[in-house]
Amino acid sequence: MPNFKCKTLKEIQLPFEKEGVEFLWMAKGENVDLLFTRIEQENFFLQIKKDVKNHTWLIKGEKHTKPSQIGYLQKALLVFKENFTQDVVCEAVALKHTRLIQKTPLIANDLKEILEQIQDKKQIYIEIGFGSGRHLLYQARQNPGVLIIGIEIYTPALEQVAKLALSEKLNNILLIETDARLLLSVLESNLVDKIFLHFPVPWDKKPHRRVVGINFANECARVLKESGQFELRTDSFLYFDFTLETFLNFSHLKALIKKNENLEISSKYEDRWKRQNKDIYDLIISGFGWSEALNKDQKFAIEELCFDSKELKSIEEKFKNEVFKGEDFFLHFEKMYLKDESLLIKIAFGAFYKPEHMYINLSCNGVNFVFDKPFKTKENLKAIEKLREILYSYTK
């Protein structure tokens, strides 16, 4: 991530604006200060950290609030360097030209962008862990009227498949780096036509790490249309059997089972397994029925909180880095910063497999998320309820 070091930090008077970069306010921590920055309506933090041993300052972006385009962060660092520092020791703000520099419309920045782009789409397929993209690109070619959403956690794979799709002028593909379980949890009910899970990591010795589980199966059933299908293709009989057993928890469904079926398109992993004469298993699940819509009216438990100055002081004194774990969620109090007469707290929370990292501001005027609100997943709602409980306990 872009950054630079300097020996001298000038007095920072806020608010400050230059060349489209706005520095609006600062929150002071134990050894790091956060500078709230805005460019083109995007908000993020710059971190200002003092290295007492080497008598230098490190200025960089805060990784959990970084903007959608790295150029915004670079510009903010350059403006800060030119106006508030002297004696720069070293800097690393150049773009890495080995990566896609310009944002492609085929790669979504976050889940909010996915939700915006799928509005009014009549048909949607989702492929989880698309790898080299052979099957995903095949589906896009064969179904030009269908939006193909690809989920992958390996960034180079997203970029490579995006390049291939652009070279073929395929515009019905949307890729994202995220956890499939999180994406499914925020999609509308009865929305998706097909969900593909081809050759997932089997985790035969650690089944708890598999994508498939009862919560995953419930979310698949909820987001799939009445005519929708979930399709697993795997070389692991244990994974095949585990998935079938998981979906058999539903009272009504249809299961189609195939063995060593040759498809028109084959992944590089499948080619490898076939050369080794391994069996390939297909499991196609359908018949889930109609699901109720998501409840969008739920509120986060902190949205109506308000603390007086005495209570804020008590929270400041009792705050500590600690973790609270529930059955399916967690809450981690990470760091606290002072901002005028309010407190800024960084927390990690939500589902174990895909934690959220956010900042909340506590003041006499109320409690609010500094940036966007998190998604109203059941894990997030439970974690924020726990946050409310702990904050109240700190005021006693």
N, C-alpha and C positions, 0 to 999 in steps of 0.2 A: 504494500500500500504506500502511496506517495507520502513523503515526510521530509523534514529537514531539521538540522540542529544549529543552534546559534549560541553565542556567549552572552549577548545582551538583549534584554527584553525591555522595550520602552513602556511608558505608561499607556494603558489601554482605556480610552474614553469611549463609552458606549451611550447611545447607538452610533454606529459608524457605517457609512455607505460609500463605495467607490467601484466604478466599472461594473455595476450590476451585482456586486457582492455586498450583502448586508451582515454586519455583526451586531446582534440585537441585545443580548444579555449574557452574563457569565455566572456560572455556579462553581463554588470553590470546594474542593475536596481535600482530603488529608495530604495527598501528594500529587494530585492531578486536578486541574481546572478544566471545565467544559465551557466552550464558547459556542453559543447558539448562532448558527449561520444559515442564511437564506440566499438562494440563487434560483431565479426562474420559478418561484413558488415551491421549490424543494427545500426542505429544512433538514439540517443535520448538525452534528457537533464536531468541532475541532477540539482535540485534546492538547492541553499545554502542560507538559510534565517537566519538573525541575530535577536535574541530575546533580545532587549536592556534591557527590564525590568528584565529578569532573567539571563542576561549575559551568554546566551548559543547560540549555532548554531544548526539549524535543517537542516538535509541533507535528501533529499528524491527525488523520481522520479517526473518529470513534467507529470501530468496525461494525457495531450493531445499528448504527444510524446512517451508514454511508449512502450517498445519493445514487440515483439510478445510472448516472453517467460519471465515469471517473474524471472526466474533464471538468466537471463542476468542482470536485474536490481539489484538483490541481489549481484551478483558478483562485479558489479561496485561499489556498496556501500561499500562492504567489502574492496576492493582495496583502495578506497578513505579513508576509516576509518583508515586503517593500515598505510597509507603513509602521510596523511595530517591533522590528528587530534590527540588530546590528551584528557584525562579525559572524557571518554564517560559516560554520565549521564544515558541514557537508550537507548534501541534499540528494534526494532521489525522487524526482517528480516526473520523469520522462515516461511516456507510454511504452508498453511492451508491444513491439510490432509483430510478435509471433501470435498474438491473439486477435480476434475480431475487434477492430477499433470502433467502427460505426455500428450502432445498435441495429440489429435486423428485426423486422416485424415478426419474424417467425419464432423468436425467443422472448417469452414473457419475463418481466422483471420480478413479478411477485404474483401471489394468488389474486389480489385485487384486479390486476390486469387480465388474468384469465377470466374472472367473472364478468368483466366488462365486455370482453371479446366474444363470449359465448352467448350473449343475449340474442334472442331471435334466431338462433341456429336450430334448424329442424332435426338434424341428425348429428350425433356426436359419438365418436369412438375414442376410447382411452387405451393407450398401451403403456404398461408399467415396466420400466427398465428396458428401453428399446435397444440399448447397446449400439451396434453398428448401424442400426436403422433399416436393415433390409426389409423386414416385415412391415414396419411403419410406412416406408416409402411405397411399398407395394400396395398397401391399403389406400394410400393417398392417390395413387395412379388409377386404381380400379374404382374408386368411389369419389369422383371429383366434387360431388354435392355434399359430401360428409366432412365435417371438421374433425381432423385427427389430432388429438391431444397426446403428446408424448411426455412421459415423466422419466427423468434420469437424475441420478445424484452425481454423475461424473461429468464435469463441465466440458472437457474436450469433446466428449461424445455429442453433447448438444450442439457445439459449434460446428463439428464435422458434418452432422446430419443436416443442420441448417444450410451449410454451403452446398451440399448435394441437392437439397430441395430447391434452393435458389437457382442452381445450374439447370435444373429440369423445369423451372418456372412453375413449381407446385406452390400454390398459395392457400391450400386448405390444411396446412399444418401449423400447429402451435406447440412449442416446446417449453418446458419449465424444469428448473432444478429444484426439487422439493421431495418431501416424503408423500407417497401415494395416499397413505392413510389420512394425512392432513388435508390434501386436496379433496378427497371424497367427503370428508366431514363438513366441508363448507359449500358443496354443490347443492343445488335445489333437488328436491325429490323428483323421481320419474322423469329424468332429464336425458339419460345416456342410453344409447342403443347397444353398445358392446364394450366390454372391458377385457383386454388381453393381458395375460401374465404369462410370457413365454420364457422358459428356461431361467427361472429365478434361482438365486443362490440357494441350494437345498438346505443348508444348515442341519444336516441329519443328526449331528451330535449336539446341536444347540437349537432345538425347535422353537424356543421362545423368541429367537431373533428373526423368524420368518415373517414376511409381509402378511401372509395369511394367518388369521386368527378369528375368533368369534366376533370381535368388534369390526374387523375388516369385512367379514361376511355380511354383517348387519348393514354396514354402509353401502356395500355393493347392492344389496337387495333394495335399499332405500332409493339410491340414485338411478338404478336401472328402470327403464320403462317396463310396462307389463309384458311387452314382447321382447325385452332385452335379454342379453346373454353374457355370462361370465365364462371366459375360456382360459383354461390352464393347459400349457404344453410343457412337459418336463421329461428329463431322462431319469429322474429320481422316483422310484416306486414309493419310497417312504413319504415324499412330498405329495405325490398323487393321492396316496391313501389318507394322509393327514388332511388334505384339502377336502376330499370327499366326505370324510367323517365330520369335518367342521360344518360343511353346508347341510349335512343330514340333520342338523339341529332344527332346521326349518320344518314346519308341519306339512308344507306343500311345496314341491319343486319337481323339476324334471332333470334327469342327469343322463347325458349321452357320453358313453365311454368308448374310446378307440385306442388301438395299439398299433404302432408302426405305420401310421397313416402318412402317405406321401403328400405333402402340400406343394402348391405351385411355387412357393418361395421357401427357401431354407436359410436359416441363420448360420453364421460361421461355427457356432457351438454345435448346432445340429449336424453340420457336415462332419465335425470332429467325432461326435458320438457315433455317427453311422459308420465311419471308417473303423471304429473300434467295435462294431457290431453290438452296440448297446440298444436296448429297447427304448422307444419313445412313447409316452403316454399322453393322451388327450382327454380332458374332462371339460365338458360343456354343460353349464348349469343354466336353467331357465325356469320360467313359471313362478316368479316371485310374487306377482300380483301388484296391486296399487298400494302406494305408501303415502302416509300423511305428510303434509308440507312441513318444512322446518319452522320452528317457532322463532320469529324475528323480533318479538316484542319483549323478550327477556332483557333485563338490564344488569350491568355489572354491579356488584355489591358496593363498590366504592363511589358510585356516581352521585349519591346523595349525601356523602359524608362531609363533615365540616369540623375543623378543630380550632379552638381558641389558642392564643399565644402560649398559655400555660401548658396546654396539652401538647403543643408542638415542641416545646422545650423538653417535656417528659419523653416524647418519642425520640428526640435527638439524643438524649442521655442514655436511653435504654436500647437504642438500635445496635445490632451486631450482625455480623455475617453468619447466617445460619440457614439450615434447610429444613423444610417441613414436608413430609411425604404422606400422601393418601394412597388408597388402593390403586387408583388409575391416574393420579396427578401428583405434581410436586410444586413447591414454592420456595424459591431461594432468594433471600435478602442478600444482595451483593455489596453495594456501596451506597454511601449517603453523601450529598453535597449540600452546601448552604447557598441559598439564593435570596438575597435581600432578607425579607422576614418570612420566607417559606423554606421548605425542605424539598430536595430533589432526591428521590430514591431509585436506584437501578435494581430491577428484579428480573429473575429468570423464572418461568412458570409454565404450566400447562401439561401436555402429554410428555411422557418420558422419551418417546421416540422422536419428537420434534418440538423442542422447547422454544418458547418465545423469550426475547430479551427486550425489555422496555423500561422507560423512565416514567415515573409518576411524580406529580408535583402536589405537595401538601401545603395548604395555606389557610388563612382565616376565611377566605372566600370559597373554599371547597377543595375537592381532590379531583385531579384530572390526569389523563394520559398526555404526556408532552407532545408526542407525535400522533400517529393514527391509533385508533382503538384496535385491540386484537379481535380476531374472529370469535364469534360466540359459540365455540365448541364446548361440549360438556366438560372437558378437562379444564379449559380456560375459565369457565364460569365457576367451577369448584375452587380453583386456585385463587381467584380474586375474592371469593367468599372467605377463604382462609386468610387472605391478606387483610380483609376488613376485621376479622376476629383478632388477629395479632396486633394490628394498629390500635384497636380499642384496649387491648390488654396493656399496651405500652403507656397508655394515658393514666392508668390507675396508680 
